[in-house]
Amino acid sequence: MKKYLFIIVAIAFMLPTFAQQEKNHEVNSEVKELTDYHDVIYQIWHTGWPQKDVKFLVSLTPEVEKGFNKINNVELSGILRDKKSKWDEGLKKFKITVEMYKGAAAKKDSVRILDAAEKLHSQYEALVRVVKPVLKEVEAFHQELYMLYHYNMPKYDYMKVQKSTVVLKAKMKDLMKAQLSERMNAKKDSFEKCKTELNTAVDNLNVVMVKGDDKNAINVAVDAVHFRYQELEKVFD
């Protein structure tokens, strides 16, 4: 009896860990297979292509194909669900370039394989931009908003909604201080405008929460925050 009791207690302690691991996966925007593919891209772009080493580029063909197949079979985490259409579109273009690379390598066509290598690098970078957050502050805000909008609010776990509201307020303060790099200076005005509108929506959500447990009012306020966040993301499209 004691043995069974010990097993039950052990499982009870493990469950929160499993739940936390699942949550961590849901809000993790990294695609490991895409990150791993950088190894072959680096060899192509920093050795094979600049040195016009066709033989070396041909030798990388198995890695080019194998790595792409892994990326092609990736199931995006929950937090990236809104980017799936762009991801799928990027994958199609990436696949065409991989096939171009393979064809040129099979014929040892120096002109075509150098062209394919350049396009492969370009398509890879484009795919990375689909899933990689522009700023760490934007990612941190989105991680909390994702759990609020897709889990806590639909289940209407009032205590968790309340906690997320407080966390979003703190994340918003960091986001308001965030600055774009010089290369994105053209987007600065739009970014600042969308930040301000998102901040207003977050403030309003906090005001609504202070008034008490009013599900409809809270739902409208959460929707407004989500909408304003989506408008912020569009700045980087």
N, C-alpha and C positions, 0 to 999 in steps of 0.2 A: 504493500500500500504506500509506504513511504517513497519507494522507488518511483511509482507512478505520479505521486504528488510532486516530486522533484522535477520530473519531466514536464509536467504541466506548468510549473512555476518558471522553468527555464524557457519554455516556449513563449510564455506571457512576456518575459523580459525581451525576447528576441523580436516580437512583433513590431514594436515601435521602430526598431532598427530597420526592418524590412520596409516599413512605411516611409521612413525618412529616405532610404535609398531610392524608392520609387519616386518620391517627390523631387529628390536631387536630379534624377534622370529627366523628369518632366520639364524642369526649368533650366536644364543645361543646353545652351545653344551650340556647343561644340560638336562638330561631326568628326569623330576620331579618324574615320577612313579618309576623309578629305585632308585632315592635318597630316596623316601618314604619307599621303600622296606627294606632299611637298618634297620628300626626299628625291624622288625621280625627277620632279620638275626642276629642282635645284641643279641636279646633274646636267639636265638638258640645257637649261638657260644660262648657267654659269660656266659650263665646260664645253659641251658638245656644240651648241649653237655659235657662241662667239669664236671658237677655234675652227669652225666649219669642219668638225671631225665627224664625217659621215659614218665611218665605221663604228665609232663609239655610239652615235645616235641609233644606228641599226641594232647594236647589241642591247640597247635599253628597251626594245620593243616588248619583250615578255613582261617586264615590270610595268610598262605603260598600260598594257592590256589588263594584266592581273589587278593592278590597283584601281583601274576604272571599273572593273566588274564589281569590286567590293563597294565602291561609291554608289554604283547603279542599284545595288541591293539594299541600300541604307533605308531604314525607317526613321523618319525625322521625329525628334522628341516633340512633346506636346506644345512647348513654347514656340516652336517653329511652324505650327500648323497653318498660320496665316501666310506663310511664305512658300507653301508647297507648290502653288502654280508656277511661281518664278523659278523654284528649284527644278521642277520637271522640265520647264522650258530650257533652262541652262543645261540640264543633263542631255537633252536631245542634241543641242549644239555641240556639247562636249563629245558625245558619242560619234558624231559625224567627223570631228577632228581626229579622234582616236583611229577611226577606220582609214582616214586619209594618211595618217602616220604609218599605220601598218602596211597599207598598199605601197607607199613610197619606199618603205624599208625592204619589202619583199623584192622590189625591182632595183633596190640600191640606187634610186634616183636622187642624186645629190641636191638638185634644185628643189624638187617637191618635198623632200624630207626636211630640208631647212625651213621651207615655208610652213610645213605642218608643225614643226617644232615651235616656231614663233606663235602660230595660232593656238597650239595646245597650251602654251604658257598663258596666253591672253584669255582663253576660255576657262582655264583653271582659276585665274584671278577673279574673273567675273562670277564664278560659282561661289568662291570664298566670300565675295561681297554680299551675296544673297543672305548668308547665314551669320556672318560676322557682325556684331554690333559696332556701330560707328564710335560710340563712346561707352566707357564702362559705367558711367552714371545712368545712361539710357538703359543698359542691360539690367542694372540693379533694380531700377524702377519697374521695368517690365516683368522681372521675375516675381515680384510681389503682386503686381497687378494681375498677372496670369493666374495665380492661385486664388485671388479674390474673385475674379470675373468668371473663371471656368469651374471653380470648385466650391469655395465658401459661400458665394452668393446663390448659385443654383440650389445648393442644399439648404440655404439660409441658416448657416451656423452663425448665429448672432455674435457670439463671443469672438469667433475667428474673424468675422467681418470687422468687428470693432478693433481688433488687434491689427489687422491689415491696414485699416484706415490710419492708425497712428504711425505704422511703419512707412506707408506711402508719403505721409507728410514729411518724415525725416529724409526719405529718399529724394523727395522733391526739392528740398533745400540744397542737397548736393547737386541735383540736376540744374537748378537755377544758376549755380556758380560755374557750371561746365562751359568750356569754350571750344569752338571748332578750330581745327588746324588752319594754317594759312591757305593750304591748297583747296579748302572748302569755304573760303571767304565769301564767295558769291552766294552762298546759302545762309549767310549769317543773319540777315534781316528776317528771313522766313523762320529760321530756327528760333530766334529770340521771340518773335511774335507767337509762335506755337507753344513755346515754353511758358510764356505769360498766361496764355489761355488755358493750358493744362494746369498750371498752378492755381488759377482761379477755380477750376473744377474740383481740384483736390481740397482747396479751402472750403468750398461749398459742401463737399462730402463730409468733412469734419463737423461743420455746423449742423448738418442734418443728423449726424450720429449723436451729437450732444443733446438734441431735442428728444431722443429716446428711440425705442424699438418700433419704428414705423417702416415695415417692410417695403411698401410701395414707394415711399419717398426715398428710402435708401437705394432701392433698385434703380430709380431714375437717376440718382446722383452717381451711382457706380457706372451706369451706362454712359453718362456724360464724360466721366474720367476716361473711360475706355475709348470713346470717340475722339476725344482730344489727344489721346496718346497715338491713335492711328494717324491723325493729322500730322503729328510730330514726325512719325516714321516716314510719311510721304515726302518730307523735305529731302530725304536722302535717296529717293528713288531715281 
